[in-house]
Amino acid sequence: MSRDHPENHNLLLESLGSASGRFIANNPKSLAQWEKASKVLPGGNTRTVLHYDPFPITIKSGNDRERHQ
């Protein structure tokens, strides 16, 4: 199989689109936070040299005890 074969490229694009769609569907709060932050901060964060596609994940806390109680 050739690395530059069109079917391989299309499969990669389809896989990426599928993964992106799942990420968006599974992280609605992060999307909402990013949309809110994007209104006042370039790129939606304080570090404009960073880019996360489709948006960065938002983490409330590094402590996950709430999930295990």
PQR file of N, CA, C, O and H, with PARSE charges and radii, in Angstrom:
ATOM      1  N   MET A   1       0.829  -1.179   0.000 -0.4000 1.5000
ATOM      2  CA  MET A   1       0.000   0.000   0.000 -0.0000 2.0000
ATOM      3  C   MET A   1       0.879   1.250   0.000  0.5500 1.7000
ATOM      4  O   MET A   1       1.805   1.355   0.803 -0.5500 1.4000
ATOM      5  N   SER A   2       0.604   2.165  -0.864 -0.4000 1.5000
ATOM      6  CA  SER A   2       1.359   3.410  -0.947 -0.0000 2.0000
ATOM      7  C   SER A   2       0.918   4.369   0.157  0.5500 1.7000
ATOM      8  O   SER A   2      -0.267   4.450   0.480 -0.5500 1.4000
ATOM      9  H   SER A   2      -0.149   2.080  -1.517  0.4000 1.0000
ATOM     10  N   ARG A   3       1.874   5.094   0.733 -0.4000 1.5000
ATOM     11  CA  ARG A   3       1.546   6.039   1.807 -0.0000 2.0000
ATOM     12  C   ARG A   3       0.715   7.209   1.309  0.5500 1.7000
ATOM     13  O   ARG A   3      -0.051   7.789   2.078 -0.5500 1.4000
ATOM     14  H   ARG A   3       2.837   5.029   0.470  0.4000 1.0000
ATOM     15  N   ASP A   4       0.852   7.563   0.044 -0.4000 1.5000
ATOM     16  CA  ASP A   4       0.113   8.718  -0.476 -0.0000 2.0000
ATOM     17  C   ASP A   4      -1.110   8.282  -1.277  0.5500 1.7000
ATOM     18  O   ASP A   4      -1.580   9.028  -2.136 -0.5500 1.4000
ATOM     19  H   ASP A   4       1.475   7.092  -0.580  0.4000 1.0000
ATOM     20  N   HIS A   5      -1.619   7.119  -1.016 -0.4000 1.5000
ATOM     21  CA  HIS A   5      -2.790   6.599  -1.709 -0.0000 2.0000
ATOM     22  C   HIS A   5      -4.028   7.362  -1.251  0.5500 1.7000
ATOM     23  O   HIS A   5      -4.215   7.534  -0.046 -0.5500 1.4000
ATOM     24  H   HIS A   5      -1.237   6.513  -0.318  0.4000 1.0000
ATOM     25  N   PRO A   6      -4.881   7.827  -2.164 -0.5600 1.5000
ATOM     26  CA  PRO A   6      -6.058   8.627  -1.791  0.2800 2.0000
ATOM     27  C   PRO A   6      -6.976   7.948  -0.775  0.5500 1.7000
ATOM     28  O   PRO A   6      -7.526   8.627   0.092 -0.5500 1.4000
ATOM     29  N   GLU A   7      -7.158   6.623  -0.858 -0.4000 1.5000
ATOM     30  CA  GLU A   7      -8.039   5.964   0.095 -0.0000 2.0000
ATOM     31  C   GLU A   7      -7.499   6.070   1.516  0.5500 1.7000
ATOM     32  O   GLU A   7      -8.265   6.240   2.465 -0.5500 1.4000
ATOM     33  H   GLU A   7      -6.711   6.071  -1.563  0.4000 1.0000
ATOM     34  N   ASN A   8      -6.165   5.967   1.664 -0.4000 1.5000
ATOM     35  CA  ASN A   8      -5.565   6.109   2.992 -0.0000 2.0000
ATOM     36  C   ASN A   8      -5.802   7.508   3.538  0.5500 1.7000
ATOM     37  O   ASN A   8      -6.121   7.676   4.715 -0.5500 1.4000
ATOM     38  H   ASN A   8      -5.543   5.828   0.894  0.4000 1.0000
ATOM     39  N   HIS A   9      -5.648   8.500   2.692 -0.4000 1.5000
ATOM     40  CA  HIS A   9      -5.863   9.883   3.103 -0.0000 2.0000
ATOM     41  C   HIS A   9      -7.319  10.091   3.514  0.5500 1.7000
ATOM     42  O   HIS A   9      -7.591  10.703   4.547 -0.5500 1.4000
ATOM     43  H   HIS A   9      -5.389   8.364   1.736  0.4000 1.0000
ATOM     44  N   ASN A  10      -8.242   9.590   2.722 -0.4000 1.5000
ATOM     45  CA  ASN A  10      -9.657   9.740   3.046 -0.0000 2.0000
ATOM     46  C   ASN A  10     -10.027   9.019   4.326  0.5500 1.7000
ATOM     47  O   ASN A  10     -10.817   9.530   5.120 -0.5500 1.4000
ATOM     48  H   ASN A  10      -8.021   9.093   1.883  0.4000 1.0000
ATOM     49  N   LEU A  11      -9.466   7.838   4.535 -0.4000 1.5000
ATOM     50  CA  LEU A  11      -9.727   7.088   5.765 -0.0000 2.0000
ATOM     51  C   LEU A  11      -9.208   7.857   6.975  0.5500 1.7000
ATOM     52  O   LEU A  11      -9.863   7.905   8.017 -0.5500 1.4000
ATOM     53  H   LEU A  11      -8.824   7.423   3.890  0.4000 1.0000
ATOM     54  N   LEU A  12      -8.047   8.448   6.833 -0.4000 1.5000
ATOM     55  CA  LEU A  12      -7.487   9.243   7.927 -0.0000 2.0000
ATOM     56  C   LEU A  12      -8.385  10.442   8.234  0.5500 1.7000
ATOM     57  O   LEU A  12      -8.663  10.724   9.400 -0.5500 1.4000
ATOM     58  H   LEU A  12      -7.515   8.409   5.987  0.4000 1.0000
ATOM     59  N   LEU A  13      -8.833  11.138   7.212 -0.4000 1.5000
ATOM     60  CA  LEU A  13      -9.717  12.285   7.422 -0.0000 2.0000
ATOM     61  C   LEU A  13     -11.033  11.873   8.067  0.5500 1.7000
ATOM     62  O   LEU A  13     -11.536  12.571   8.947 -0.5500 1.4000
ATOM     63  H   LEU A  13      -8.607  10.910   6.265  0.4000 1.0000
ATOM     64  N   GLU A  14     -11.597  10.746   7.638 -0.4000 1.5000
ATOM     65  CA  GLU A  14     -12.835  10.243   8.231 -0.0000 2.0000
ATOM     66  C   GLU A  14     -12.623   9.880   9.695  0.5500 1.7000
ATOM     67  O   GLU A  14     -13.467  10.188  10.537 -0.5500 1.4000
ATOM     68  H   GLU A  14     -11.189  10.179   6.923  0.4000 1.0000
ATOM     69  N   SER A  15     -11.512   9.232  10.006 -0.4000 1.5000
ATOM     70  CA  SER A  15     -11.209   8.845  11.385 -0.0000 2.0000
ATOM     71  C   SER A  15     -11.017  10.076  12.271  0.5500 1.7000
ATOM     72  O   SER A  15     -11.501  10.119  13.402 -0.5500 1.4000
ATOM     73  H   SER A  15     -10.827   8.982   9.322  0.4000 1.0000
ATOM     74  N   LEU A  16     -10.316  11.060  11.753 -0.4000 1.5000
ATOM     75  CA  LEU A  16     -10.105  12.292  12.495 -0.0000 2.0000
ATOM     76  C   LEU A  16     -11.431  13.008  12.742  0.5500 1.7000
ATOM     77  O   LEU A  16     -11.675  13.495  13.846 -0.5500 1.4000
ATOM     78  H   LEU A  16      -9.923  11.025  10.834  0.4000 1.0000
ATOM     79  N   GLY A  17     -12.277  13.075  11.735 -0.4000 1.5000
ATOM     80  CA  GLY A  17     -13.582  13.710  11.888 -0.0000 2.0000
ATOM     81  C   GLY A  17     -14.440  12.990  12.908  0.5500 1.7000
ATOM     82  O   GLY A  17     -15.139  13.624  13.699 -0.5500 1.4000
ATOM     83  H   GLY A  17     -12.079  12.680  10.839  0.4000 1.0000
ATOM     84  N   SER A  18     -14.390  11.671  12.893 -0.4000 1.5000
ATOM     85  CA  SER A  18     -15.152  10.880  13.847 -0.0000 2.0000
ATOM     86  C   SER A  18     -14.657  11.107  15.276  0.5500 1.7000
ATOM     87  O   SER A  18     -15.457  11.287  16.193 -0.5500 1.4000
ATOM     88  H   SER A  18     -13.822  11.156  12.251  0.4000 1.0000
ATOM     89  N   ALA A  19     -13.345  11.098  15.459 -0.4000 1.5000
ATOM     90  CA  ALA A  19     -12.771  11.323  16.788 -0.0000 2.0000
ATOM     91  C   ALA A  19     -13.091  12.729  17.280  0.5500 1.7000
ATOM     92  O   ALA A  19     -13.410  12.917  18.454 -0.5500 1.4000
ATOM     93  H   ALA A  19     -12.695  10.951  14.713  0.4000 1.0000
ATOM     94  N   SER A  20     -13.011  13.708  16.403 -0.4000 1.5000
ATOM     95  CA  SER A  20     -13.321  15.081  16.763 -0.0000 2.0000
ATOM     96  C   SER A  20     -14.785  15.209  17.176  0.5500 1.7000
ATOM     97  O   SER A  20     -15.102  15.878  18.159 -0.5500 1.4000
ATOM     98  H   SER A  20     -12.752  13.556  15.449  0.4000 1.0000
ATOM     99  N   GLY A  21     -15.668  14.570  16.426 -0.4000 1.5000
ATOM    100  CA  GLY A  21     -17.095  14.592  16.760 -0.0000 2.0000
ATOM    101  C   GLY A  21     -17.381  13.980  18.121  0.5500 1.7000
ATOM    102  O   GLY A  21     -18.195  14.505  18.881 -0.5500 1.4000
ATOM    103  H   GLY A  21     -15.411  14.026  15.627  0.4000 1.0000
ATOM    104  N   ARG A  22     -16.714  12.868  18.433 -0.4000 1.5000
ATOM    105  CA  ARG A  22     -16.892  12.230  19.746 -0.0000 2.0000
ATOM    106  C   ARG A  22     -16.362  13.126  20.858  0.5500 1.7000
ATOM    107  O   ARG A  22     -16.981  13.236  21.916 -0.5500 1.4000
ATOM    108  H   ARG A  22     -16.053  12.442  17.816  0.4000 1.0000
ATOM    109  N   PHE A  23     -15.218  13.767  20.622 -0.4000 1.5000
ATOM    110  CA  PHE A  23     -14.639  14.669  21.618 -0.0000 2.0000
ATOM    111  C   PHE A  23     -15.602  15.814  21.918  0.5500 1.7000
ATOM    112  O   PHE A  23     -15.833  16.149  23.080 -0.5500 1.4000
ATOM    113  H   PHE A  23     -14.716  13.677  19.762  0.4000 1.0000
ATOM    114  N   ILE A  24     -16.158  16.409  20.877 -0.4000 1.5000
ATOM    115  CA  ILE A  24     -17.102  17.521  21.053 -0.0000 2.0000
ATOM    116  C   ILE A  24     -18.341  17.050  21.804  0.5500 1.7000
ATOM    117  O   ILE A  24     -18.799  17.720  22.729 -0.5500 1.4000
ATOM    118  H   ILE A  24     -15.971  16.137  19.933  0.4000 1.0000
ATOM    119  N   ALA A  25     -18.888  15.900  21.411 -0.4000 1.5000
ATOM    120  CA  ALA A  25     -20.097  15.372  22.049 -0.0000 2.0000
ATOM    121  C   ALA A  25     -19.858  15.013  23.514  0.5500 1.7000
ATOM    122  O   ALA A  25     -20.757  15.163  24.342 -0.5500 1.4000
ATOM    123  H   ALA A  25     -18.516  15.356  20.659  0.4000 1.0000
ATOM    124  N   ASN A  26     -18.657  14.542  23.838 -0.4000 1.5000
ATOM    125  CA  ASN A  26     -18.362  14.096  25.199 -0.0000 2.0000
ATOM    126  C   ASN A  26     -17.865  15.199  26.126  0.5500 1.7000
ATOM    127  O   ASN A  26     -17.669  14.962  27.318 -0.5500 1.4000
ATOM    128  H   ASN A  26     -17.927  14.421  23.165  0.4000 1.0000
ATOM    129  N   ASN A  27     -17.661  16.400  25.595 -0.4000 1.5000
ATOM    130  CA  ASN A  27     -17.116  17.493  26.413 -0.0000 2.0000
ATOM    131  C   ASN A  27     -17.886  18.796  26.232  0.5500 1.7000
ATOM    132  O   ASN A  27     -17.287  19.824  25.914 -0.5500 1.4000
ATOM    133  H   ASN A  27     -17.820  16.593  24.627  0.4000 1.0000
ATOM    134  N   PRO A  28     -19.206  18.773  26.429 -0.5600 1.5000
ATOM    135  CA  PRO A  28     -19.992  19.994  26.195  0.2800 2.0000
ATOM    136  C   PRO A  28     -19.654  21.135  27.144  0.5500 1.7000
ATOM    137  O   PRO A  28     -19.741  22.299  26.752 -0.5500 1.4000
ATOM    138  N   LYS A  29     -19.271  20.834  28.378 -0.4000 1.5000
ATOM    139  CA  LYS A  29     -18.927  21.903  29.320 -0.0000 2.0000
ATOM    140  C   LYS A  29     -17.619  22.585  28.919  0.5500 1.7000
ATOM    141  O   LYS A  29     -17.483  23.801  29.051 -0.5500 1.4000
ATOM    142  H   LYS A  29     -19.200  19.889  28.696  0.4000 1.0000
ATOM    143  N   SER A  30     -16.667  21.806  28.435 -0.4000 1.5000
ATOM    144  CA  SER A  30     -15.408  22.396  27.964 -0.0000 2.0000
ATOM    145  C   SER A  30     -15.652  23.275  26.743  0.5500 1.7000
ATOM    146  O   SER A  30     -15.064  24.350  26.618 -0.5500 1.4000
ATOM    147  H   SER A  30     -16.778  20.818  28.328  0.4000 1.0000
ATOM    148  N   LEU A  31     -16.517  22.816  25.847 -0.4000 1.5000
ATOM    149  CA  LEU A  31     -16.858  23.623  24.666 -0.0000 2.0000
ATOM    150  C   LEU A  31     -17.503  24.936  25.092  0.5500 1.7000
ATOM    151  O   LEU A  31     -17.152  25.998  24.577 -0.5500 1.4000
ATOM    152  H   LEU A  31     -16.994  21.943  25.949  0.4000 1.0000
ATOM    153  N   ALA A  32     -18.446  24.869  26.033 -0.4000 1.5000
ATOM    154  CA  ALA A  32     -19.120  26.086  26.495 -0.0000 2.0000
ATOM    155  C   ALA A  32     -18.132  27.037  27.160  0.5500 1.7000
ATOM    156  O   ALA A  32     -18.194  28.246  26.939 -0.5500 1.4000
ATOM    157  H   ALA A  32     -18.731  24.007  26.452  0.4000 1.0000
ATOM    158  N   GLN A  33     -17.225  26.507  27.969 -0.4000 1.5000
ATOM    159  CA  GLN A  33     -16.228  27.342  28.640 -0.0000 2.0000
ATOM    160  C   GLN A  33     -15.293  27.984  27.620  0.5500 1.7000
ATOM    161  O   GLN A  33     -14.954  29.160  27.746 -0.5500 1.4000
ATOM    162  H   GLN A  33     -17.174  25.524  28.149  0.4000 1.0000
ATOM    163  N   TRP A  34     -14.877  27.228  26.620 -0.4000 1.5000
ATOM    164  CA  TRP A  34     -14.006  27.766  25.578 -0.0000 2.0000
ATOM    165  C   TRP A  34     -14.720  28.856  24.772  0.5500 1.7000
ATOM    166  O   TRP A  34     -14.126  29.888  24.463 -0.5500 1.4000
ATOM    167  H   TRP A  34     -15.152  26.272  26.517  0.4000 1.0000
ATOM    168  N   GLU A  35     -15.990  28.629  24.432 -0.4000 1.5000
ATOM    169  CA  GLU A  35     -16.746  29.641  23.686 -0.0000 2.0000
ATOM    170  C   GLU A  35     -16.866  30.925  24.504  0.5500 1.7000
ATOM    171  O   GLU A  35     -16.734  32.021  23.960 -0.5500 1.4000
ATOM    172  H   GLU A  35     -16.473  27.790  24.683  0.4000 1.0000
ATOM    173  N   LYS A  36     -17.114  30.796  25.796 -0.4000 1.5000
ATOM    174  CA  LYS A  36     -17.213  31.965  26.670 -0.0000 2.0000
ATOM    175  C   LYS A  36     -15.868  32.692  26.749  0.5500 1.7000
ATOM    176  O   LYS A  36     -15.809  33.915  26.621 -0.5500 1.4000
ATOM    177  H   LYS A  36     -17.222  29.906  26.238  0.4000 1.0000
ATOM    178  N   ALA A  37     -14.800  31.937  26.959 -0.4000 1.5000
ATOM    179  CA  ALA A  37     -13.469  32.539  27.074 -0.0000 2.0000
ATOM    180  C   ALA A  37     -13.022  33.169  25.757  0.5500 1.7000
ATOM    181  O   ALA A  37     -12.311  34.174  25.766 -0.5500 1.4000
ATOM    182  H   ALA A  37     -14.849  30.944  27.064  0.4000 1.0000
ATOM    183  N   SER A  38     -13.428  32.594  24.631 -0.4000 1.5000
ATOM    184  CA  SER A  38     -13.024  33.110  23.316 -0.0000 2.0000
ATOM    185  C   SER A  38     -13.572  34.503  23.039  0.5500 1.7000
ATOM    186  O   SER A  38     -13.058  35.219  22.180 -0.5500 1.4000
ATOM    187  H   SER A  38     -14.005  31.777  24.624  0.4000 1.0000
ATOM    188  N   LYS A  39     -14.610  34.883  23.762 -0.4000 1.5000
ATOM    189  CA  LYS A  39     -15.191  36.218  23.575 -0.0000 2.0000
ATOM    190  C   LYS A  39     -14.303  37.309  24.168  0.5500 1.7000
ATOM    191  O   LYS A  39     -14.382  38.467  23.759 -0.5500 1.4000
ATOM    192  H   LYS A  39     -15.028  34.302  24.460  0.4000 1.0000
ATOM    193  N   VAL A  40     -13.453  36.938  25.136 -0.4000 1.5000
ATOM    194  CA  VAL A  40     -12.627  37.950  25.801 -0.0000 2.0000
ATOM    195  C   VAL A  40     -11.125  37.665  25.731  0.5500 1.7000
ATOM    196  O   VAL A  40     -10.319  38.548  26.022 -0.5500 1.4000
ATOM    197  H   VAL A  40     -13.389  35.997  25.469  0.4000 1.0000
ATOM    198  N   LEU A  41     -10.742  36.453  25.352 -0.4000 1.5000
ATOM    199  CA  LEU A  41      -9.333  36.092  25.259 -0.0000 2.0000
ATOM    200  C   LEU A  41      -9.018  35.558  23.870  0.5500 1.7000
ATOM    201  O   LEU A  41      -9.772  34.734  23.353 -0.5500 1.4000
ATOM    202  H   LEU A  41     -11.397  35.735  25.116  0.4000 1.0000
ATOM    203  N   PRO A  42      -7.937  35.997  23.252 -0.5600 1.5000
ATOM    204  CA  PRO A  42      -7.566  35.440  21.946  0.2800 2.0000
ATOM    205  C   PRO A  42      -7.345  33.931  22.061  0.5500 1.7000
ATOM    206  O   PRO A  42      -6.537  33.485  22.876 -0.5500 1.4000
ATOM    207  N   GLY A  43      -8.036  33.170  21.277 -0.4000 1.5000
ATOM    208  CA  GLY A  43      -7.906  31.721  21.315 -0.0000 2.0000
ATOM    209  C   GLY A  43      -8.606  31.066  22.490  0.5500 1.7000
ATOM    210  O   GLY A  43      -8.588  29.843  22.622 -0.5500 1.4000
ATOM    211  H   GLY A  43      -8.692  33.532  20.616  0.4000 1.0000
ATOM    212  N   GLY A  44      -9.224  31.870  23.345 -0.4000 1.5000
ATOM    213  CA  GLY A  44      -9.957  31.338  24.483 -0.0000 2.0000
ATOM    214  C   GLY A  44      -9.089  30.957  25.665  0.5500 1.7000
ATOM    215  O   GLY A  44      -9.569  30.307  26.594 -0.5500 1.4000
ATOM    216  H   GLY A  44      -9.239  32.864  23.238  0.4000 1.0000
ATOM    217  N   ASN A  45      -7.817  31.348  25.654 -0.4000 1.5000
ATOM    218  CA  ASN A  45      -6.956  31.061  26.801 -0.0000 2.0000
ATOM    219  C   ASN A  45      -5.904  32.151  26.949  0.5500 1.7000
ATOM    220  O   ASN A  45      -5.770  33.022  26.089 -0.5500 1.4000
ATOM    221  H   ASN A  45      -7.428  31.876  24.899  0.4000 1.0000
ATOM    222  N   THR A  46      -5.163  32.091  28.046 -0.4000 1.5000
ATOM    223  CA  THR A  46      -4.167  33.135  28.325 -0.0000 2.0000
ATOM    224  C   THR A  46      -2.834  32.884  27.632  0.5500 1.7000
ATOM    225  O   THR A  46      -1.949  33.739  27.651 -0.5500 1.4000
ATOM    226  H   THR A  46      -5.272  31.383  28.744  0.4000 1.0000
ATOM    227  N   ARG A  47      -2.695  31.732  27.031 -0.4000 1.5000
ATOM    228  CA  ARG A  47      -1.447  31.398  26.329 -0.0000 2.0000
ATOM    229  C   ARG A  47      -1.755  31.295  24.841  0.5500 1.7000
ATOM    230  O   ARG A  47      -2.046  30.213  24.331 -0.5500 1.4000
ATOM    231  H   ARG A  47      -3.415  31.037  27.016  0.4000 1.0000
ATOM    232  N   THR A  48      -1.690  32.404  24.167 -0.4000 1.5000
ATOM    233  CA  THR A  48      -2.120  32.474  22.776 -0.0000 2.0000
ATOM    234  C   THR A  48      -1.249  31.691  21.806  0.5500 1.7000
ATOM    235  O   THR A  48      -1.640  31.501  20.654 -0.5500 1.4000
ATOM    236  H   THR A  48      -1.453  33.283  24.582  0.4000 1.0000
ATOM    237  N   VAL A  49      -0.092  31.236  22.232 -0.4000 1.5000
ATOM    238  CA  VAL A  49       0.757  30.446  21.340 -0.0000 2.0000
ATOM    239  C   VAL A  49       0.283  28.993  21.265  0.5500 1.7000
ATOM    240  O   VAL A  49       0.746  28.229  20.418 -0.5500 1.4000
ATOM    241  H   VAL A  49       0.226  31.390  23.168  0.4000 1.0000
ATOM    242  N   LEU A  50      -0.633  28.616  22.144 -0.4000 1.5000
ATOM    243  CA  LEU A  50      -1.148  27.253  22.152 -0.0000 2.0000
ATOM    244  C   LEU A  50      -2.444  27.172  21.361  0.5500 1.7000
ATOM    245  O   LEU A  50      -3.266  28.088  21.397 -0.5500 1.4000
ATOM    246  H   LEU A  50      -1.009  29.236  22.833  0.4000 1.0000
ATOM    247  N   HIS A  51      -2.613  26.077  20.655 -0.4000 1.5000
ATOM    248  CA  HIS A  51      -3.861  25.858  19.922 -0.0000 2.0000
ATOM    249  C   HIS A  51      -4.288  24.418  20.131  0.5500 1.7000
ATOM    250  O   HIS A  51      -3.494  23.495  19.948 -0.5500 1.4000
ATOM    251  H   HIS A  51      -1.945  25.333  20.626  0.4000 1.0000
ATOM    252  N   TYR A  52      -5.520  24.227  20.509 -0.4000 1.5000
ATOM    253  CA  TYR A  52      -6.084  22.898  20.702 -0.0000 2.0000
ATOM    254  C   TYR A  52      -7.289  22.777  19.797  0.5500 1.7000
ATOM    255  O   TYR A  52      -8.233  23.562  19.896 -0.5500 1.4000
ATOM    256  H   TYR A  52      -6.165  24.976  20.658  0.4000 1.0000
ATOM    257  N   ASP A  53      -7.259  21.819  18.937 -0.4000 1.5000
ATOM    258  CA  ASP A  53      -8.345  21.642  17.984 -0.0000 2.0000
ATOM    259  C   ASP A  53      -9.180  20.438  18.392  0.5500 1.7000
ATOM    260  O   ASP A  53      -8.598  19.371  18.584 -0.5500 1.4000
ATOM    261  H   ASP A  53      -6.492  21.181  18.856  0.4000 1.0000
ATOM    262  N   PRO A  54     -10.469  20.521  18.538 -0.5600 1.5000
ATOM    263  CA  PRO A  54     -11.322  21.665  18.219  0.2800 2.0000
ATOM    264  C   PRO A  54     -11.390  22.703  19.332  0.5500 1.7000
ATOM    265  O   PRO A  54     -11.729  23.857  19.067 -0.5500 1.4000
ATOM    266  N   PHE A  55     -11.071  22.322  20.588 -0.4000 1.5000
ATOM    267  CA  PHE A  55     -11.019  23.255  21.708 -0.0000 2.0000
ATOM    268  C   PHE A  55     -10.311  22.541  22.857  0.5500 1.7000
ATOM    269  O   PHE A  55     -10.273  21.311  22.889 -0.5500 1.4000
ATOM    270  H   PHE A  55     -10.796  21.385  20.803  0.4000 1.0000
ATOM    271  N   PRO A  56      -9.744  23.307  23.811 -0.5600 1.5000
ATOM    272  CA  PRO A  56      -9.071  22.654  24.938  0.2800 2.0000
ATOM    273  C   PRO A  56     -10.078  22.094  25.937  0.5500 1.7000
ATOM    274  O   PRO A  56     -11.182  22.619  26.081 -0.5500 1.4000
ATOM    275  N   ILE A  57      -9.694  21.048  26.610 -0.4000 1.5000
ATOM    276  CA  ILE A  57     -10.554  20.488  27.642 -0.0000 2.0000
ATOM    277  C   ILE A  57     -10.388  21.323  28.906  0.5500 1.7000
ATOM    278  O   ILE A  57      -9.282  21.761  29.221 -0.5500 1.4000
ATOM    279  H   ILE A  57      -8.797  20.622  26.493  0.4000 1.0000
ATOM    280  N   THR A  58     -11.470  21.543  29.621 -0.4000 1.5000
ATOM    281  CA  THR A  58     -11.449  22.311  30.856 -0.0000 2.0000
ATOM    282  C   THR A  58     -11.514  21.345  32.030  0.5500 1.7000
ATOM    283  O   THR A  58     -12.360  20.452  32.070 -0.5500 1.4000
ATOM    284  H   THR A  58     -12.369  21.187  29.365  0.4000 1.0000
ATOM    285  N   ILE A  59     -10.620  21.534  32.973 -0.4000 1.5000
ATOM    286  CA  ILE A  59     -10.581  20.684  34.164 -0.0000 2.0000
ATOM    287  C   ILE A  59     -10.856  21.566  35.375  0.5500 1.7000
ATOM    288  O   ILE A  59     -10.156  22.550  35.611 -0.5500 1.4000
ATOM    289  H   ILE A  59      -9.932  22.260  32.941  0.4000 1.0000
ATOM    290  N   LYS A  60     -11.869  21.206  36.127 -0.4000 1.5000
ATOM    291  CA  LYS A  60     -12.259  21.992  37.294 -0.0000 2.0000
ATOM    292  C   LYS A  60     -11.239  21.868  38.422  0.5500 1.7000
ATOM    293  O   LYS A  60     -10.928  22.849  39.098 -0.5500 1.4000
ATOM    294  H   LYS A  60     -12.437  20.406  35.935  0.4000 1.0000
ATOM    295  N   SER A  61     -10.721  20.658  38.620 -0.4000 1.5000
ATOM    296  CA  SER A  61      -9.822  20.408  39.729 -0.0000 2.0000
ATOM    297  C   SER A  61      -8.936  19.210  39.424  0.5500 1.7000
ATOM    298  O   SER A  61      -9.321  18.327  38.658 -0.5500 1.4000
ATOM    299  H   SER A  61     -10.974  19.861  38.071  0.4000 1.0000
ATOM    300  N   GLY A  62      -7.771  19.178  40.012 -0.4000 1.5000
ATOM    301  CA  GLY A  62      -6.902  18.021  39.880 -0.0000 2.0000
ATOM    302  C   GLY A  62      -7.261  16.933  40.879  0.5500 1.7000
ATOM    303  O   GLY A  62      -6.638  15.871  40.901 -0.5500 1.4000
ATOM    304  H   GLY A  62      -7.458  19.895  40.634  0.4000 1.0000
ATOM    305  N   ASN A  63      -8.246  17.194  41.690 -0.4000 1.5000
ATOM    306  CA  ASN A  63      -8.676  16.271  42.723 -0.0000 2.0000
ATOM    307  C   ASN A  63      -9.934  15.550  42.245  0.5500 1.7000
ATOM    308  O   ASN A  63     -10.955  16.192  42.000 -0.5500 1.4000
ATOM    309  H   ASN A  63      -8.752  18.057  41.672  0.4000 1.0000
ATOM    310  N   ASP A  64      -9.876  14.246  42.113 -0.4000 1.5000
ATOM    311  CA  ASP A  64     -11.048  13.513  41.603 -0.0000 2.0000
ATOM    312  C   ASP A  64     -11.803  12.772  42.710  0.5500 1.7000
ATOM    313  O   ASP A  64     -12.540  11.829  42.423 -0.5500 1.4000
ATOM    314  H   ASP A  64      -9.047  13.724  42.312  0.4000 1.0000
ATOM    315  N   ARG A  65     -11.632  13.179  43.950 -0.4000 1.5000
ATOM    316  CA  ARG A  65     -12.339  12.517  45.053 -0.0000 2.0000
ATOM    317  C   ARG A  65     -13.849  12.597  44.888  0.5500 1.7000
ATOM    318  O   ARG A  65     -14.565  11.674  45.276 -0.5500 1.4000
ATOM    319  H   ARG A  65     -11.033  13.945  44.183  0.4000 1.0000
ATOM    320  N   GLU A  66     -14.337  13.687  44.316 -0.4000 1.5000
ATOM    321  CA  GLU A  66     -15.784  13.850  44.150 -0.0000 2.0000
ATOM    322  C   GLU A  66     -16.381  12.723  43.319  0.5500 1.7000
ATOM    323  O   GLU A  66     -17.501  12.289  43.588 -0.5500 1.4000
ATOM    324  H   GLU A  66     -13.756  14.437  44.001  0.4000 1.0000
ATOM    325  N   ARG A  67     -15.662  12.245  42.324 -0.4000 1.5000
ATOM    326  CA  ARG A  67     -16.162  11.186  41.459 -0.0000 2.0000
ATOM    327  C   ARG A  67     -16.201   9.839  42.167  0.5500 1.7000
ATOM    328  O   ARG A  67     -16.961   8.957  41.767 -0.5500 1.4000
ATOM    329  H   ARG A  67     -14.752  12.597  42.105  0.4000 1.0000
ATOM    330  N   HIS A  68     -15.386   9.664  43.224 -0.4000 1.5000
ATOM    331  CA  HIS A  68     -15.267   8.360  43.852 -0.0000 2.0000
ATOM    332  C   HIS A  68     -16.049   8.258  45.161  0.5500 1.7000
ATOM    333  O   HIS A  68     -15.957   7.243  45.851 -0.5500 1.4000
ATOM    334  H   HIS A  68     -14.769  10.381  43.549  0.4000 1.0000
ATOM    335  N   GLN A  69     -16.796   9.268  45.508 -0.4000 1.5000
ATOM    336  CA  GLN A  69     -17.589   9.214  46.747 -0.0000 2.0000
ATOM    337  C   GLN A  69     -18.985   8.764  46.472  0.5500 1.7000
ATOM    338  O   GLN A  69     -19.793   8.661  47.395 -0.5500 1.4000
ATOM    339  H   GLN A  69     -16.870  10.093  44.948  0.4000 1.0000
TER
END
